[in-house]
Amino acid sequence: MGRATQQAVILQDRQDWGPLLRVVRKVLILVVVLGAVFMLVQTLSRPDLLPINRIKAQGSFTHVTEAMLQTALGTIDAGYFSVNVKQIQQQVEALPWVDKAVVRRVWPDVLAIRIVEQEPVALWKSGGLVNKRGELFYPAEQSYPSRLPVLSGPEGASKQLLSNFIAVREALLQVNLQTVRVDMDARRALTVWLNNGTKLVLGRNEAMQRLQRFVRIYPGVLAIEGDNIERVDMRYTNGFTIKRK
């Protein structure tokens, strides 16, 4: 085999290995990069690297206290990059008076927690408070606000009952009456207690229409009785009954 032929064979061999060598080089580079990323992640995950030194609570608080937050969070043994903000959010939102929490990191060592408190609109008679969405929540009884209206109904009916309460309250305000309690029985029949001591029976069917009828007749027929009426039953097609105290 001549010299020229040998050189051609060597050149051909190099050309055959070229693509493989390029692939191997890319794989090695990728391995090095991934190794560097892994080492960086491991380093940033160390709790002693930029530890969280301060928790900043934000929001308008009436019932949530610093002691409650401290109890809920315990000791945060994570650093700025490794702290689990989702877990912190869940821990804060587990507090009975917290409606919603947003947690974020603030460079270099602060955990900021924005808190929205629950807004109670009524007392649930069998225990707990009702928020503005009709959901029940259960803080300590000594923290209950005073003079809340009372709602009572079957399990799972708090949202519907709150909707009924709002409609009743708005209607009765037209005749300067306040709603202090609304009951719903197992048949979904409504009974309302007024601030003058009167018990207003609306029943199940057409309860809101009966309520509007009561509002129409109250100023001219019932208001003159003042606080002497114990019970008004509107469950009649063309009338009503009253029971005096």
Stockholm file with secondary structure:
# STOCKHOLM 1.0

chainA/1-245         MGRATQQAVILQDRQDWGPLLRVVRKVLILVVVLGAVFMLVQTLSRPDLLPINRIKAQGSFTHVTEAMLQTALGTIDAGYFSVNVKQIQQQVEALPWVDKAVVRRVWPDVLAIRIVEQEPVALWKSGGLVNKRGELFYPAEQSYPSRLPVLSGPEGASKQLLSNFIAVREALLQVNLQTVRVDMDARRALTVWLNNGTKLVLGRNEAMQRLQRFVRIYPGVLAIEGDNIERVDMRYTNGFTIKRK
#=GR chainA/1-245 SS CCHHHHHHHHHHHHHHHHHHHHHHHHHHHHHHHHHHHHHHHHHHTCTTSSBCCEEEEESCCSSCCHHHHHHHHCCCCCBTTTCCHHHHHHHHHTSTTEEEEEEEEETTTEEEEEEEECCEEEEETTSSEEETTSCEECCCGGGCCSSCCEEECSTTCHHHHHHHHHHHHHHHHTTTCCEEEEEECTTCCEEEEETTSCEEEEESTTHHHHHHHHHHHIIIIIGGGGGGEEEEECCSSSCCEEEEC
#=GC SS_cons         CCHHHHHHHHHHHHHHHHHHHHHHHHHHHHHHHHHHHHHHHHHHTCTTSSBCCEEEEESCCSSCCHHHHHHHHCCCCCBTTTCCHHHHHHHHHTSTTEEEEEEEEETTTEEEEEEEECCEEEEETTSSEEETTSCEECCCGGGCCSSCCEEECSTTCHHHHHHHHHHHHHHHHTTTCCEEEEEECTTCCEEEEETTSCEEEEESTTHHHHHHHHHHHIIIIIGGGGGGEEEEECCSSSCCEEEEC
//
